[in-house]
Every structure is written in structure tokens, then in C-alpha cells.
Amino acid sequence: GQRRAFHLWSLGAFLHMQGRLAEALATLNRSERIDARPLTRAHAAVVKCGLGEPPAHLAQIAEELEVDPGREGYGGFLLGLIYAELGDAARSRRALQEFLRRCAEDPLERGVTLRSEIAMARARLGVRRGRALRGGARVTLQGETGGALSTPGAAAGLRARRRAAAQG
């Protein structure tokens, strides 16, 4: 059950970033029916907001995600979007900045796999590529300059080069 729910959530996240919001919401709802988690519920809420239908209990969804382990990764991105929808600019900014800092810790994989989310977070923050955030963390990630890195083959090639460099 959990594995299927994760795959459905991943597909929902992909559809969301492609702007296919109705499909994303349907997929996230299927994931939530299998394994209800704060991260999935928050992602569905963000998509609903994108459809112009914010849930009445959006603040409660944010509170649940704040105390969930998923908050530390992708949840920070979702919290930033939720807080923006709730009108809390300071909390939105903090959550999105933390998401970008975490992505900068592992720039190769996250630069490829979270490319759209990173771009959306930067746009919300008004941050250009390469500009340092407070605290000194740079937000430039490997793999975000060329469109070729969005293909699975390119990502695999990057991982292989990284492993070879670590061994050699």
C-alpha cells in the first residue's frame, strides 16, 4: 500500500509541475485514499489552491505538515506555497528558503529531480539563480542550466559521472 501511494504521489507531483492540475488532484486523492499522510494532503491542498478552490481547513493542513517528518524535505516547498495562500509572507519565505537550502546540500540529484519546484520557489522568493540566500547557502544547482538534463538518461549519466569521480 505505501509503495503504491508513494508512486501515485510522485505522479501527482509531476502532473502538478506540468500544470495538469485536475489530473494531479485526482492522482493525489487516489494516493491519499491508500495511505493518508500530511504530505499528500498538503500537496492536494496546494493543487486545489491552484485550481482556485482552496480548502477551508488549509491552516490545519499546514499545522499537520509542520510536525510531520515530511516537512523537512518536499514539505517545506508545500508549506511555503500554503503559507503564501494563507497570506503569511514571512512564514512562506522561511519555508521556501529552507527548501532551497536543503536542495543546495545535494545539488546534483535535486537539481535534476526538483527542477520545477526549485524554479517555482525561486520565483516566489524573487531569487535569481546563483544568488546567495541569507546564511551563505548558494542556490545554484548543477544541472539547471541546460534542458538536456531533464531527461532520465541525462540524470543517469550525471550519477554515473559522479560515482566515477568519487572512485577516481
Buried (B, 14 or more C-beta within 10 A) or exposed (E): EEEEBBEBBEBBBBBBBEEBBEBBBBBBBBBBEBBEBBBBBBBBBBBBBBEEEBBEEBBEBBEBBBEBEBBEBBBBBBBBBBBBBBEBEEBBBBBBBBBBBBBBEEBBBBBBBBBBBBEBBBEBBEBEEEEEBEEEBBBBBBBBEEEEBBEEEBBEEBEEEEEEEEEE
